[in-house]
């Protein structure tokens, strides 16, 4: 057994791979990750930007779409659809063996739709129609405008990965969108799955910057603690919302809990333990999606213990202490949401610009 397999078998947390590349699919590298214990894959516009710009393996399919009269954006979605479909096939045995609980691959709607409810809903429906597989997650940003789209797509009976979550308040609203979407769905709820992707390390990056600006001993002692405390309290919210009469009525119709997914879990500060955002957030019914380096680090020395709710009072104290120092976590998480949307939009725009240059070079090839 690998440590990644033990993480799932012993602690009930699913390790996922936060990366996707065509050469990994073709070489068997993705299949080897699954053999080692990876139980799902996440992707985003930045990941595809790096993959497509850095590999000639995409050129043939890209050129075929362009030379067939397609636009650069058409070509982008064609190569994305191919990669996601191939990855879904590799993860399908995990999905089947887990009775539909795991083995998912996520693809995100175009990031320029993050503030567009109707556009997001239409795009999510289109992706589910074009890639009609039971282990597909369509990623919808957890913005205020994304909430109605989340509810509608869940009500349609489709599975959703809600991304770019930073605040406890927005996470609570996402849970509500999921529950109300389930209540509006018809028939058995068993085919519908969802995860709520709560971003972790970016919270520390911004909060640490503010603590260092304050500069007191008390402030500096809180560096590297905000992100974990915030996520640990998110897990408490998960436990609270997925219990009681309302949830039991949905569970009786076959509903699955919407698992918290810890995203952005590689450490950005070299002074922190490389597996900080994995070791401290282990609990049943959760997912941690990690880049390959963090998966390797966890396999080498990661913790195998339930930690996400080991010290809830301590997590609350961290947030109270931050507030007493004047660090407004609501302002931090609002800023991070805006920056996250802008970052994905920028990556998408830069990719399309790069692909236009590639298209000009490949025309007629």
Secondary structure, 3 states (H helix, E strand, C coil): CCHHHHHHHHHCEEEEECCCCHHHHHHCHHHHHHHHCCCEECCCHHHHHHHHHHCHHHHHHHHHHHHCCCCHHHHHHHHHHHHHHHHHHHHHHHHHHCCCCCCEEEEECCHHHCCCHHHHHHHHHHHHHHCCCCCEEEEEECCHHHHHHHHHHHHCCCCEEEEEECCHHHHHHHHHHHHHHHHHCCCCCCCCCEEEEEECHHHHHHHHHHHHHHCCHHHHCCCCCHHHHHHHHHHHHHHHHCCHHHHHHHHCCCCCCCEEEEECCCCCCCCCCCCHHHHCCCCCCEEEEECHHHHHHHHHHCCCCCCCCCCHHHHHHHHHHHHHCCCCHHHHHHHHHHHHHHHHHHHHHHHHHHHHHHHHHHCCC
